[in-house]
Amino acid sequence: MTRASIRYTLVRMASPITISIPHQLGRAEARRRIEGGFAKIIKLLPGSSEVPSQRWEGDQLLFSVAALGQTVSGAIQVHDTTVAMEIELPGILRVIASGLKERLQKKMGQLLLTKR
């Protein structure tokens, strides 16, 4: 098997986690909190590296991070009353998808989007 075919197979096997979290902060405040607390969210990924790749395109944060030797990528879309997150979990990380989804949803809501 060639390197390209292995990469294609891994990409094809990726399993997305989708999360939608309601908030009452408004779009600008929700985005500000995500910008300031994104590192806390990434630490929830087992074995994640300390410096993820990230960039904003409008109100969407695109990111990728190494976790347990795999590349995890995703997007966080900030809306007026919700934040939607989609994360692609490749290979072995698919096994932890359901538990990770619950942790991310709970922590993101508590850490970043709870009205204070």
Secondary structure as GFF3:
##gff-version 3
##sequence-region A 1 116
A	DSSP	alpha_helix	3	12	.	.	.	ID=ss1
A	DSSP	beta_strand	15	22	.	.	.	ID=ss2
A	DSSP	alpha_helix	27	42	.	.	.	ID=ss3
A	DSSP	beta_strand	53	57	.	.	.	ID=ss4
A	DSSP	beta_strand	60	67	.	.	.	ID=ss5
A	DSSP	beta_strand	70	78	.	.	.	ID=ss6
A	DSSP	beta_strand	82	89	.	.	.	ID=ss7
A	DSSP	three_ten_helix	91	96	.	.	.	ID=ss8
A	DSSP	alpha_helix	97	108	.	.	.	ID=ss9
A	DSSP	pi_helix	109	113	.	.	.	ID=ss10
###
